[in-house]
Amino acid sequence: MDARGDVQRGDAAERLVAESTAAHLLVVGSHGLDESGARLEFGSTAEAAIALAACPVAVVRESRGPGRDGGIVVGVDSAGVADHALRWALHEAGLRGVPLLAVHTWREVAAEDWNDLTSDISDPDRERDAHRLLAERLAGATERFPDVELHRSVEHDRPVRALLAHAARAELLVIGSRGHAGFTGMLLGSTSRALAHCAPCPLLVVRPPA
């Protein structure tokens, strides 16, 4: 594998986003420094990269918690934003020779409320719809990636809380994100932001192709 270094002048976030237009993958750390030099758990450079990069972004933080023997976890949403992320997850699982768990939650609520433990009353019709949706998203996956051991989980839970639970032993967590074009008014989805702050394993954020 060839590796090269480059030193550039300018804002780190802007330079990385510019370089991402010709990159296959952008890798950043999960923390930055504030004006006083104090360490921040989630830096503005990482946030800008996730929201604006033209390629998928991997956020890598220091390893925490138990060993990483849980394979790869991918979040599958109801709007199709994560379809491209699913393809990345399947490809990564095939390359690494590890199982892939596809997780779909059918309680669509704001990710910033993931620590609220209040549960809704279970709705059998919505649960059946959730299982059907996940099956549709995964249709053809085993044919395209026959060597990947694929598992699925449909849960009545908040997306971030469910994904964090499965990521506790995973070696990689993959999610989709809409992101937002332009540094002015930059917007990062609540699920992406929460997981970038809290994910206990490397996080791969995949935006749909432009």
C-alpha positions as CSV (number, residue, x, y, z in Angstrom):
1,M,0.0,0.0,0.0
2,D,1.3,3.4,-0.9
3,A,1.2,6.2,1.6
4,R,2.1,9.9,1.2
5,G,1.9,13.0,3.4
6,D,1.0,16.5,2.5
7,V,1.1,19.7,4.6
8,Q,-1.4,22.4,3.6
9,R,-2.2,25.9,4.9
10,G,-5.7,26.9,5.8
11,D,-8.7,25.6,7.8
12,A,-8.4,21.9,8.5
13,A,-12.1,21.2,7.9
14,E,-12.2,23.1,4.6
15,R,-9.0,21.4,3.3
16,L,-10.3,17.9,4.3
17,V,-13.6,18.5,2.6
18,A,-11.9,19.8,-0.5
19,E,-9.6,16.7,-0.6
20,S,-12.6,14.4,-0.1
21,T,-13.9,15.1,-3.7
22,A,-11.1,12.8,-5.0
23,A,-11.0,10.4,-2.1
24,H,-12.6,7.0,-1.5
25,L,-12.7,7.4,2.3
26,L,-11.9,10.2,4.7
27,V,-10.7,9.3,8.2
28,V,-10.8,11.7,11.1
29,G,-10.4,11.5,14.9
30,S,-13.3,12.0,17.2
31,H,-12.0,14.9,19.3
32,G,-10.6,18.3,18.8
33,L,-9.3,21.2,20.9
34,D,-11.1,24.3,22.0
35,E,-9.5,27.8,22.1
36,S,-7.8,27.1,25.4
37,G,-6.3,23.8,24.2
38,A,-8.7,21.7,26.2
39,R,-9.7,18.4,24.6
40,L,-13.2,18.1,23.2
41,E,-14.9,14.8,22.7
42,F,-16.2,15.8,19.3
43,G,-14.4,18.4,17.3
44,S,-15.7,20.8,14.6
45,T,-13.4,19.2,12.0
46,A,-15.0,15.8,12.5
47,E,-18.5,17.4,12.4
48,A,-17.7,19.3,9.2
49,A,-16.3,16.2,7.6
50,I,-19.4,14.1,8.3
51,A,-21.7,16.8,7.1
52,L,-19.9,18.0,4.0
53,A,-17.4,15.5,2.7
54,A,-18.0,14.1,-0.8
55,C,-17.0,10.6,0.3
56,P,-17.8,8.4,3.3
57,V,-16.2,9.5,6.6
58,A,-14.8,7.2,9.3
59,V,-14.6,8.6,12.8
60,V,-12.1,6.7,14.9
61,R,-11.8,7.2,18.6
62,E,-9.8,5.5,21.3
63,S,-10.9,1.9,21.9
64,R,-13.2,1.6,24.9
65,G,-15.0,-1.2,26.6
66,P,-14.9,-5.0,25.9
67,G,-13.1,-6.7,23.0
68,R,-14.3,-6.1,19.4
69,D,-15.6,-9.5,18.4
70,G,-19.1,-8.5,17.3
71,G,-18.5,-8.0,13.6
72,I,-20.1,-5.0,11.8
73,V,-23.4,-3.2,12.7
74,V,-25.3,-1.1,10.2
75,G,-28.4,1.0,10.9
76,V,-31.2,0.7,8.4
77,D,-33.7,3.5,8.3
78,S,-37.2,3.8,6.9
79,A,-36.5,6.5,4.4
80,G,-33.8,4.8,2.4
81,V,-31.0,7.2,3.5
82,A,-29.0,4.2,4.7
83,D,-29.2,2.1,1.5
84,H,-25.8,3.2,0.4
85,A,-24.4,2.7,3.9
86,L,-25.8,-0.9,3.8
87,R,-23.8,-1.6,0.6
88,W,-20.7,-0.2,2.3
89,A,-21.3,-2.4,5.4
90,L,-21.8,-5.5,3.3
91,H,-18.6,-4.8,1.4
92,E,-16.6,-4.2,4.6
93,A,-18.0,-7.4,6.2
94,G,-17.0,-9.3,3.1
95,L,-13.5,-7.9,3.1
96,R,-13.0,-8.6,6.9
97,G,-14.7,-11.9,6.9
98,V,-17.0,-10.9,9.8
99,P,-20.7,-11.1,10.3
100,L,-23.0,-8.2,9.6
101,L,-26.0,-7.2,11.8
102,A,-28.6,-4.9,10.2
103,V,-30.6,-3.0,12.8
104,H,-33.9,-1.2,12.2
105,T,-35.9,0.6,14.9
106,W,-39.5,1.3,14.3
107,R,-39.9,3.9,16.9
108,E,-39.1,7.0,14.9
109,V,-38.1,9.7,17.4
110,A,-35.4,12.3,17.8
111,A,-32.0,10.7,18.5
112,E,-31.1,13.3,21.1
113,D,-33.8,11.7,23.3
114,W,-32.1,8.3,23.3
115,N,-31.5,8.4,27.0
116,D,-35.2,8.7,27.8
117,L,-36.2,5.2,28.9
118,T,-39.9,5.7,28.5
119,S,-41.4,3.1,26.0
120,D,-44.3,3.4,23.8
121,I,-47.1,0.8,23.7
122,S,-46.2,-1.8,21.2
123,D,-48.1,-1.7,17.9
124,P,-48.3,-5.1,16.2
125,D,-49.1,-3.5,12.8
126,R,-46.2,-1.2,12.9
127,E,-43.9,-4.0,14.1
128,R,-44.9,-6.1,11.1
129,D,-44.4,-3.1,8.8
130,A,-40.9,-2.7,10.3
131,H,-40.0,-6.3,9.6
132,R,-41.3,-6.1,6.1
133,L,-39.3,-2.8,5.5
134,L,-36.1,-4.4,6.7
135,A,-36.6,-7.4,4.5
136,E,-37.1,-5.2,1.5
137,R,-34.0,-3.2,2.3
138,L,-32.0,-6.4,2.6
139,A,-33.5,-8.1,-0.5
140,G,-30.8,-9.5,-2.8
141,A,-28.0,-8.9,-0.2
142,T,-27.2,-12.5,0.2
143,E,-27.0,-13.0,-3.5
144,R,-24.7,-10.0,-4.0
145,F,-22.6,-10.9,-1.0
146,P,-22.9,-14.7,-0.5
147,D,-19.9,-14.9,1.8
148,V,-21.3,-12.5,4.3
149,E,-23.1,-13.9,7.4
150,L,-26.0,-11.6,7.6
151,H,-28.2,-11.1,10.7
152,R,-31.1,-8.7,11.3
153,S,-32.7,-7.1,14.2
154,V,-36.0,-5.1,14.4
155,E,-36.4,-3.3,17.7
156,H,-39.0,-1.1,19.3
157,D,-36.5,1.5,20.5
158,R,-34.8,4.8,19.7
159,P,-32.2,4.5,16.9
160,V,-29.2,5.8,18.8
161,R,-29.8,3.7,21.9
162,A,-30.3,0.5,19.9
163,L,-27.2,1.0,17.7
164,L,-25.1,1.9,20.7
165,A,-26.1,-1.3,22.4
166,H,-25.1,-3.4,19.5
167,A,-21.9,-1.4,18.9
168,A,-20.6,-2.2,22.3
169,R,-18.7,-5.2,20.9
170,A,-18.6,-4.3,17.2
171,E,-15.5,-3.5,15.3
172,L,-17.4,-1.0,13.1
173,L,-20.7,0.8,13.1
174,V,-22.1,2.0,9.8
175,I,-24.9,4.6,9.3
176,G,-26.3,6.8,6.6
177,S,-26.6,10.5,6.8
178,R,-28.2,13.2,4.6
179,G,-25.6,15.9,5.6
180,H,-25.9,19.4,4.4
181,A,-24.2,21.3,1.6
182,G,-22.2,24.4,2.4
183,F,-20.3,25.5,5.5
184,T,-22.9,28.2,6.2
185,G,-25.8,26.8,8.1
186,M,-24.0,23.4,8.3
187,L,-26.4,20.7,9.6
188,L,-25.6,17.3,10.9
189,G,-28.4,14.8,11.5
190,S,-29.2,14.1,15.1
191,T,-28.5,10.4,14.8
192,S,-25.1,11.0,13.1
193,R,-24.2,13.6,15.7
194,A,-25.2,11.5,18.7
195,L,-23.3,8.5,17.4
196,A,-20.2,10.5,16.5
197,H,-20.2,11.7,20.1
198,C,-20.9,8.3,21.8
199,A,-20.1,5.4,19.5
200,P,-17.8,3.0,21.4
201,C,-16.2,1.7,18.1
202,P,-15.1,3.3,14.8
203,L,-18.0,4.9,13.1
204,L,-18.5,5.0,9.3
205,V,-20.9,7.7,8.1
206,V,-22.0,7.2,4.5
207,R,-24.0,9.9,2.7
208,P,-26.1,9.1,-0.4
209,P,-24.1,9.9,-3.6
210,A,-24.8,13.4,-5.0
